[in-house]
């Protein structure tokens, strides 16, 4: 509520624009309606069809194991 998050996102967006990047992305949980509204007010488009995928823990360890 002190503007720190907005200042951070604006700074990162300026960096992305200055460096010629085609986009600037981050993640938000679908239940976080306040954050979604905040991001949309900043001009962000929430991508409802995309989901984050993650492999961690034992599933990731399985990739570290030597195949035999």
C-alpha positions in Angstrom: 0.0 0.0 0.0 3.0 2.3 -0.1 3.6 2.2 -3.9 6.7 0.0 -3.8 5.2 -2.8 -6.0 4.0 -0.3 -8.6 7.4 1.5 -8.6 9.2 -1.9 -9.0 6.9 -2.9 -11.9 7.2 0.5 -13.6 11.0 0.3 -13.3 11.2 -3.2 -14.8 8.8 -2.1 -17.6 11.0 0.9 -18.4 14.1 -1.4 -18.5 12.3 -3.9 -20.8 11.2 -1.0 -23.1 14.6 0.6 -23.1 16.3 -2.8 -24.0 13.8 -3.4 -26.9 12.2 -6.4 -25.3 8.9 -7.5 -26.9 7.2 -8.1 -23.6 7.5 -8.2 -19.8 5.8 -11.0 -18.0 5.1 -12.1 -14.4 2.7 -14.5 -12.7 -0.3 -14.0 -10.5 -2.6 -16.5 -8.8 -6.1 -16.6 -10.2 -7.7 -16.1 -6.8 -5.8 -12.8 -6.2 -8.5 -10.5 -7.6 -6.9 -7.4 -6.0 -3.6 -8.0 -7.7 -5.2 -8.8 -11.0 -7.2 -5.5 -10.9 -4.0 -3.6 -10.0 -2.0 -5.2 -12.9 -4.9 -4.5 -15.3 -4.9 -0.8 -14.3 -1.2 -0.7 -15.1 -2.1 -2.0 -18.6 -1.3 -5.7 -18.2 -3.3 -8.3 -19.9 -4.1 -11.3 -17.7 -3.7 -14.5 -19.9 -6.5 -16.8 -18.6 -5.6 -19.7 -20.9 -2.0 -20.0 -19.6 -0.9 -22.0 -16.6 2.5 -22.3 -15.0 3.9 -25.8 -15.0 6.5 -26.9 -12.4 8.6 -30.0 -11.7 10.0 -30.1 -8.2 10.9 -32.4 -5.4 10.9 -36.2 -6.2 9.7 -35.6 -9.7 12.8 -33.3 -10.4 15.1 -35.7 -8.5 14.0 -38.5 -11.0 15.7 -36.4 -13.7 18.9 -36.2 -11.7 19.2 -40.0 -11.3 21.5 -41.9 -13.5 19.5 -43.9 -16.0 20.3 -47.6 -15.7 
